């Protein structure tokens, strides 16, 4: 089986290689007791051999932001909408329950 870019802003399965390495950061800012903003960025490298990460074609950066609403604060259940942009016109809008990590 092959690995795929598995971060927001890319369609899973569109880019494949034997291995994938991912780094992602996220900052959250609370606006009120139930509303928050999130900003995030990350990058993935798809590679067959670790030296493949030296080529920029194998790197897939991403940046985005979102809005978080605490549906049930005691249970830490959140409704989240995110928008992320990757390279070469890749982008995505996401609606989800729960945090991405």
Secondary structure, DSSP 8 states (H G I E B T S, - for coil): --EE--STTS-TTSSEESEEEEEEEEEEEESSSSEEEEEEEEEEEEESSGGGGGSGGGEEEEEEEEEEEEEEGGGTEEEEEEEEEESTT-EEEEEEES---
